[in-house]
Amino acid sequence: MQSIRNMPNLVNSGDCCGCSACASTCPRTAISMQADDEGFLHPVIDEGKCIECRQCETVCPGLNPAYNNDAVGLTYVVQHKDEAVRYQSTSGGAFTAIAEEIIKRNGVVFGAIMTKEMRVVHDSVETIEELGEFRNSKYVQSEIGDCLIRVRDFLNAGRWVCFSGTPCQINGLIKFLKKDYHKLITVDVVCKSVPSPLVFNKYVEFKKEKEGPISDIVFRDKKRGFLYCTMAHYLSHDDRMSAKDCYRRGSESDEWLRLFLSGMISRRSCINCGYQTLKRVSDITLGDIWETGVRGLDDNKGTTLLSVWTHKGLEIIGNITNEARVVEYPMVRRQERINTNHLDPDRNKVFHDLNHLSAEEFFRKYSPRTIKVRMKEFGRFFVWKLHLHNFIRRIKHFVIHM
Ligand SMILES: Cc1cc2nc3c(=O)[nH]c(=O)nc-3n(C[C@H](O)[C@H](O)[C@H](O)COP(=O)(O)OP(=O)(O)OC[C@H]3O[C@@H](n4cnc5c(N)ncnc54)[C@H](O)[C@@H]3O)c2cc1C
């Protein structure tokens, strides 16, 4: 007689954030993370290997969401004092300052890197020199791989660990660990949404056809300043500092930034993301701030808006003031709702076309370079060339506060 199976019920695929907590916890490695036809990783259970222990259900943040860090709630504006670090970072380089503090404690830092094959994956480093790999936001969902297991191993060996990522990835780690570790510092980013790695592959293919070889991409390059961040492609990683870029376009005209900001290529779970507010699970949250109003800080080179939610997070921030300028910022000036994602009615059509159109046809359809786009691009470039940014910002400020 055949026995009745009692297989685990993981969260439905539309709410799965792909954090890998279920796959990392399975004692029989019966769960693998596999890409769906939108390019996002989802857990797939090998029924032959599954022993029905259901541990995967208990660690799934989709089935058991948690928001527990509202104890401190202080906010700061932060700028790394090393200008090269700040230039390479998305905003003020606060992440590097925190990571440096962990490495000085003989710790390990985890974050998202871009591989030579242009995949965005999580990895770890143990030296200050290697931290450059993590700098700058990669606007593609990163693969966690075996990082949750490695974090646990380092913590159990008594090492300090800093784990950075999107809020859902942090929640996955916390659920997977099942207990609080004094030496774990979690850092999440304010996250608009995570776009599809499969669409990103198509973008790279399209750009290689149009513009020639690419070996490195910076999603928020500051050659034209923080306020006019551009997507930049480089022929090699070393070209980043010498600024020998082969391609540079802003969010008004670059196909990837336009699709990312439209929300059309986001993971489905981002639409009902529970982290669009100040409810967080991390020790520290990092985001962009365009204008601080703090004398001397608004220099168009980037500032991080940093919120601390726990006492151990506060202790770390107290120790980064040699490396970074840290100025307390009134919490009341921080919006309660820090992000808004929406379900784009075209989303399903986009992913259908992704698998049926060539790269060129796909981007011409969903990110066309129309006359309006070219005019916007020219306008922004003109404003930058004539150094009119500050003048326009002051007029905006005057009109808003009139
Ligand atoms: C997908 C995404 C969307 C974002 N959306 C917003 C937003 O809407 N509003 C806002 O204010 N800020 C947003 N941010 C955060 C912001 O861009 C900066 O990361 C933040 O201000 C920290 O900047 P920094 O200069 O201190 O550090 P940086 O040196 O820029 O540090 C980068 C940090 O981001 C992590 N990271 C980079 N790429 C990824 C990735 N793909 N997945 C997980 N972690 C990653 C790295 O591990 C590192 O911890 C987003 C970041 C990402 C990755």
The ligand as a Gaussian input file, in Angstrom:
#p B3LYP/6-31G(d) Opt

LIG

0 1
 C       17.811000      46.957000      -5.667000
 C       18.015000      48.216000      -4.846000
 C       17.018000      49.182000      -4.814000
 C       17.193000      50.354000      -4.050000
 N       16.182000      51.283000      -4.004000
 C       16.337000      52.399000      -3.229000
 C       15.281000      53.368000      -3.147000
 O       14.238000      53.229000      -3.786000
 N       15.455000      54.439000      -2.321000
 C       16.607000      54.624000      -1.592000
 O       16.718000      55.608000      -0.842000
 N       17.622000      53.728000      -1.671000
 C       17.515000      52.636000      -2.468000
 N       18.528000      51.697000      -2.520000
 C       19.703000      51.862000      -1.636000
 C       20.725000      52.853000      -2.137000
 O       20.850000      52.743000      -3.552000
 C       22.108000      52.618000      -1.503000
 O       22.431000      51.246000      -1.541000
 C       22.174000      53.041000      -0.087000
 O       21.904000      54.432000      -0.043000
 C       23.569000      52.761000       0.525000
 O       24.509000      53.522000      -0.093000
 P       25.995000      53.645000       0.448000
 O       26.673000      54.695000      -0.374000
 O       26.000000      53.826000       1.933000
 O       26.620000      52.220000       0.212000
 P       27.033000      51.451000      -1.109000
 O       28.512000      51.325000      -1.171000
 O       26.361000      51.955000      -2.279000
 O       26.545000      49.991000      -0.646000
 C       25.905000      49.138000      -1.403000
 C       25.193000      48.180000      -0.458000
 O       24.087000      47.669000      -1.135000
 C       24.152000      46.250000      -1.152000
 N       23.644000      45.851000      -2.463000
 C       24.031000      46.311000      -3.666000
 N       23.324000      45.714000      -4.625000
 C       22.495000      44.841000      -4.015000
 C       21.541000      43.903000      -4.479000
 N       21.286000      43.727000      -5.778000
 N       20.887000      43.179000      -3.571000
 C       21.136000      43.298000      -2.242000
 N       22.025000      44.193000      -1.734000
 C       22.688000      44.938000      -2.621000
 C       25.621000      45.902000      -0.971000
 O       25.735000      44.607000      -0.415000
 C       26.046000      46.997000      -0.025000
 O       25.655000      46.670000       1.281000
 C       18.395000      50.546000      -3.317000
 C       19.404000      49.579000      -3.370000
 C       19.223000      48.412000      -4.128000
 C       20.325000      47.381000      -4.178000

